[in-house]
Amino acid sequence: MAKLSLKHIYKVYPNGVKAVNDFNMEIEDKEFIVFVGPSGCGKSTTLRMIAGLEDITAGELTIGDTIVNDMEPKDRDIAMVFQNYALYPHMTVYDNIAFGLRLRRIEKDEAHPNGKFTREEINERVLEAANILGITEYLGRKPKEMSGGQRQRVSLGRAIVREPKVMLLDEPLSNLDAKLRTQMRAEISKLHAKLNTTFIYVTHDQVEAMTMGTRIVVMKNGFIQQIDTPKNLYNYPSNKFVAGFIGTPQMNFFEGTLKQEGDLVRIRFDYADAEIAVPFSYFYKARPDYLDGEKKVIIGLRAENISLEPETVKNSPAVIRFKVSHKEELGNETLVYGDINMEGDGFTESSTRLIAKCGEEIDVKAGDVVNAALDLDRMHLFDKETEESILPRIPGYNYLDAEVKGGMLCFLGQKVALPPAITAADGAYRLLLPSDAIVSGGSIRAKLVSAEKIGAQTLYSLDLGGKRLFSVALTEGKEESIGIDMKKIALLANGEEAVRPMPLVSSFGGVMKKIKTVETVEVKGKEKAKKVIKFMLTVEGVDFPAPERISSKLIAALTAKRVFEKQLRYECTPYGFFLTETGIPATVERMADYGAEKFAVCRVGEQEVYVKTEEDLSGVVFLTPDFEQIGIIQADMDIRIV
Ligand code: ADP
């Protein structure tokens, strides 16, 4: 039983393939985690790194409380089950299950004078595992006398008897036929409940992932796309890839544009003579710049959210016409295929093809032109280029019309003084207000509409002057008087940034160096000179002693031989510096006073660097990065090491 923590894990194979990029995840004890994604997305590589069968190029893997990057697989207290069972053909089932236990070294004591499990202990564990898996009657058989499903049970048995902290399963069911797969799926879920162990399961099959995982990691091209519960992945996919990967039949994706006209939004479907006007309230969370009638979007709707039922169609604000091409009758339900383009064929996947999931009694036939009601509460919207959701569950920004007048920022009937750090000419602006910049305890009165718990965050929905605002930064109970964290806002005039938010990170170049020095040490009361090797971090040409934690991470990630050749990129936040006697020279250009907080804006080389300070600074100051907070990236591969 154990927690796992994967921090900035990367895998670069010797041939240069970057199979896993910046994998970050905390896995709780007893979770059933599934890694899913198309072939080659890096899921097995990640699993094999956890198992210790593959070196970790960079990052930190913790099992329980121990960093295990350099720990041998046999010492990690994990068990792995493979697709091909990997059983010994000449041994009986009993011996196959017992084999690992017989070899295992344990602590010597009176009961275990040889440092091995006793025959009785092994027998007990094998019989218990066989009982759990229902293979007791086959213990005397050889693997070749068993079916695929039974063989996979044996390999599960071999893993169970080790009583591992973590069970790793790599496509364990892909060699089985469909029926057996469904049955074994249920059995593995049951096994998980019984064993109370953390399971990590790799599959390319989304149905398997959805039915088994407590949380699912969807991967593509070595990158995590989304980590979430099956329900949330289905209802709130964060991009088009996840939306299309999860669920059958695949989500309908229509290409089109959105245009706000007062309280309505006109949805135009491209390549079809189709347009609907619907209430703006469906688009509260959407970024307004997508409502300009020009930016291309993808409108996603699952088949079950498109209804042909006459009563639903009659009452729906969103009805679209399509031409039926064919039906798939699945017994209890029917999939009706067609196209919103009357010339379209309904068979090929396209941006006008429509699939609707209907009850079994649906009276339509090929060639019919029928009306379908779209359930816009279940609509998904994606940017056509980036494919990211533009209707996020937690909106990152609020977009508002604003005006600056004599140092005051006016928006939604409010007037707030701009802090000295922000200077903007009088005029009209677009205000970008991040949802974490609306904080509790200011002078603005807003009405709380809802507070929705989403994962670790709470999304507060506020009404201010009849307009919806979203915040993730309110303190519970103080929702109704709000303030703005001015250092995070941006003001746009004619599409250009007139006021930028304060930069959150500054990056510096550098390397790690090794220096030899002589230190005086005391040996038996006498002082002696001793040569020592020290590691230094060079940041912008200035040397700082490397904390042990950082030098060992760099050496582990980059291998000791090459670590000193690698260009590093250091990242510091405005809160990540000490002002010191010596250090990186920085010329203070001005003070940025945001009211509650002050920052010195310094020039370091070509760069503007923000440094949090209590007092006004001027002239040249010296900065020492706070190595507790610093981020370090191997520059050429873009791999985060610290
Ligand atoms: P998945 O399990 O999702 O199918 P893998 O983790 O096996 O994907 O592979 C991820 C990527 O790494 C693929 O591009 C694959 O070709 C590559 N890869 C896997 N193993 C090796 C290896 N031993 N050497 C080089 N490249 C590899």
Residues whose N, C-alpha, C, O or C-beta is under 5 A from the ligand:
A	BS01	ADP	Y13 N15 V17 A19 P38 S39 G40 C41 G42 K43 S44 T45
